[in-house]
Amino acid sequence: MARFLIVGGFLAVIFWVFSIVDVAAQPASRHRGVSKSIWVLIVVLLPVVGGILWFALGRRRKGDTHTTYPLAPDDDPEVLRRMSTAESDARIRKLEEELARLDDEADGADPRS
């Protein structure tokens, strides 16, 4: 029984230290719920339970998105970064043509002209 307590205590200390290091090493954008400093306090003050809470609830995974709403391609900086200037110019030209067509349709439907 004493060996079990010693091994269990040793594993609990290793898990506790690993949890503290993981909370401290993660950037603030990878924390869910509360701020980074609060997570450190939770893990330090509640050794095993705090670590379990951190890995179950607080740590944001790499696949998790930061936004809760979809971004349009024009608003997404990643899409705009990948888009070449030729694609951008062609897209602007296409939108200008569509806008001119819509203006022409609106002018033809105006009864005052």
VENKAPE-V604914 format. One record per pair of residues at least 24 apart in sequence whose C-alpha atoms are under 10 Angstrom apart, sorted by sequence separation. I is the first residue (numbers start at 0). J is the second residue. D is the distance in Angstrom with one decimal. If there is no record, write none. Layout:
# VENKAPE-V604914
I|J|D + I|J|D
This chain:
# VENKAPE-V604914
18|42|6.9 + 19|43|6.8 + 32|56|8.0 + 33|57|7.9 + 18|43|8.8 + 31|56|7.1 + 32|57|6.3 + 16|42|9.2 + 30|56|9.1 + 31|57|4.7 + 32|58|9.1 + 15|42|7.4 + 16|43|8.8 + 19|46|8.9 + 30|57|5.6 + 31|58|6.1 + 32|59|9.7 + 15|43|7.7 + 18|46|8.6 + 22|50|9.0 + 29|57|8.4 + 30|58|5.3 + 31|59|6.0 + 18|47|8.7 + 21|50|9.4 + 29|58|6.2 + 30|59|5.6 + 31|60|9.7 + 15|45|8.9 + 16|46|8.6 + 19|49|9.3 + 28|58|9.8 + 29|59|4.8 + 30|60|9.2 + 15|46|5.4 + 16|47|9.8 + 18|49|8.2 + 19|50|7.7 + 22|53|7.7 + 28|59|8.2 + 29|60|7.3 + 14|46|8.3 + 15|47|6.0 + 18|50|5.2 + 21|53|9.2 + 22|54|9.2 + 27|59|10.0 + 29|61|8.2 + 14|47|7.2 + 15|48|9.2 + 17|50|8.5 + 18|51|8.4 + 21|54|9.3 + 25|58|8.4 + 12|46|8.0 + 13|47|9.9 + 15|49|8.3 + 16|50|9.1 + 18|52|9.9 + 19|53|9.4 + 25|59|9.4 + 29|63|9.1 + 31|65|9.8 + 11|46|7.8 + 12|47|8.3 + 15|50|6.4 + 18|53|7.5 + 22|57|9.0 + 11|47|6.5 + 14|50|7.4 + 15|51|9.4 + 18|54|8.1 + 22|58|8.0 + 29|65|9.0 + 10|47|10.0 + 14|51|9.3 + 21|58|9.1 + 28|65|8.3 + 11|50|9.9
